[in-house]
Every structure is written in C-alpha cells, then in structure tokens.
Amino acid sequence: MNTACSDFLVLAEDQDELKTFKAEVSSGLSSSPKRLSSRFFYDEEGSDLFRSITRLPEYYLTGCELEILKEHGKRILSLLGEKEFNLVELGSGDGSKVVHLIDPVLAKNRRLTYLPIDLSASALETLTDFLCRRSPNLDVRCILAEYSSGLQWIKGHLEGRTMVLFLGSNLGNFELAESEAFLSQVRAGLSPGDVLVLGLDLRKDIETMVRAYNDSAGVTARFNLNLLRRINHQLGGNFDPRKFRYYSTYSPGSGGVDSFLISLSSQSVFIRDLCATFDFEPGEPIYTEHSHKYSETEIRRLASQTGFVIEASFYDSRKYFVDSVWRVPGQG
Ligand code: AVJ
C-alpha cells in the first residue's frame, strides 16, 4: 500500500462497519416484510462474485459503460477544460473503467490527482497497485471511508476543479428519497463549475433487464445467498443457504429489478451475536436489493431537484445505459 505515488486516508474503521452490519441485520430481520440491504453484499467473497457478474453475458451493464467510456472518455474530460483537476470516484472498482478517463489526461503529460473513496481497504490497495505504474504524473490518494464522510473531507481539502464519478448504476440501489439526499450531499461537497458523472442503467425491454439478474450460471443467486453466509461468519448465524432460493423480478411500479431470498420451508435461524432467533414461514421473502432502471424523465427530475444542470449524456450503441454528466451551476 505504501507505493510511492499513493496516500492512504482512513476515515472509517472495520468495527464501525461490523456494528452497522449487526444493527441492520437485527432491524431488517425483525421487520415485516423482512429485508437485508444489498450494501452488505460486498465482503471479500461477495466482491469476487460481483466481479464474476460483471463478466457474465447476461449482465450487460458493465460492458455498456465500458463502451461509453472508451468511446466518449475524451469528450467527457473536455467538459472540464484544460486546467489541472481532481478526479474523485465513489466506489473504487477495479480500475478498468476509470483508466479511460485517466489515460487521456496522462497522455497529454498533464498532472492528475485521483481520489477513490471506498470502504474496502483491499479494493483500494489492488486499485492503487494497478494505477501507480501508469505515470509519475498520477497521484492516487485513497480514502477509506463512507461516501458521505469522504465527500465531506474532500470539500475542505481540494483545490481546483473536481470531477466526481459515480459509475455502474450504483445509485440504483438507493430508494428515490435516499438518491435525492445522496445527490444533494454530493452537490454540497462541490463548487460551481464542478462536474458529476453519473452512470445509470436505463429502462428497456423487460426480458433484457430481468435476464441480467437471472444468469444461467447462477452467479447472481450465489451473490445474494452469500449474504446469509456472511451473517453466519461475521455474526455467528446458522442460516442454511440451501433452504433459501433466490428470486428476482422487474416491478413496473417501482421501475426496477427487485431481488429476494425466499425461505423454502418453515424454519428458525439463530444469530449468536444478536442473541436472537428469527422465524421463517415457507415462501417468506427477505427483500435484498432494488436495482433501479431509469427513465429520461426521472434523470432530468433528479438532476434539477438536487441542484445540478445536465450538461451532456453519453450512451452505448444500444442505448441501454447512460453516463449523464451533471454540472454545478454558477460562476467557476
Ligand atoms: C452494482 C448495484 C449496480 O444492481 O445491478 C448485480 C449489483 N446485483 N447483480 C446492480 C448487482 C445483482 C449492481 N450494482
């Protein structure tokens, strides 16, 4: 991690995340209907499974966004002008997307500071190792933090223009009210003239959307079921994942793919660290994930309600996905 070009700022502790996990499992399994948040999918095993998902033929999202960044990366960058700037990424990914924004800057022999914000130290380290060899003109400053505290830190510590990346339709896991609050928070961390690049999966024919979450290799099912395994490992649960099935479907009402783990029998699960038992009826669901699919109207409404102006929209050739570029209005 102590690579010459990188800095590592720690604003979150593993214990904090474990506490949050414990609290959310407790309240989620006590509510009716039961729920567990997809934000907890990403332990080490879950992150590996997600990487496999991005390579599945059915999961078109990653390929579409890669196509957009390869094709239009330079034009996206040109919206910031020629001055030195900071590139902030919410969620660090594996670097395969962001290089299409980093490399054109470095190719012009310009300096760039890249600041990935992520809760996984190992993800940040792997990403840094991958990026650091690229050029002495690239500064990588990793921020181990929740998005909100990372953004807050950035506000007081960066000079010059900033471009924030929130790619992969990660916003789609938030509920509408949460998305608005989150985007307003991003907006508050930025100055007039700064830019947000938001990757969003668009509404399209239902079969295509549903197939992306029902792959024939069953990786997405394992990805969801891994959450029960994580509860077993980290909180001393005794879930038998074979007694649950993964189910996901498009809901026209909410405009997204909703995912569930459904109990196959009448069963009780004990979780040691919560000192609690949770009862399941046959067919009882745990709601695990909402993956929102956006309409153009929704995107326009979100931007204007959170204080941004849409500056440009970049699509893949099939128009499955959009990288929507939003600017903070005003002088700057
Ligand atoms: C990373 C949140 C965009 O919702 O499509 C992939 C996660 N879930 N397959 C999504 C996911 C099931 C993904 N996001």
Residues whose N, C-alpha, C, O or C-beta is under 5 A from the ligand:
A	BS01	AVJ	I53 G168 S169 N170 N173 S291
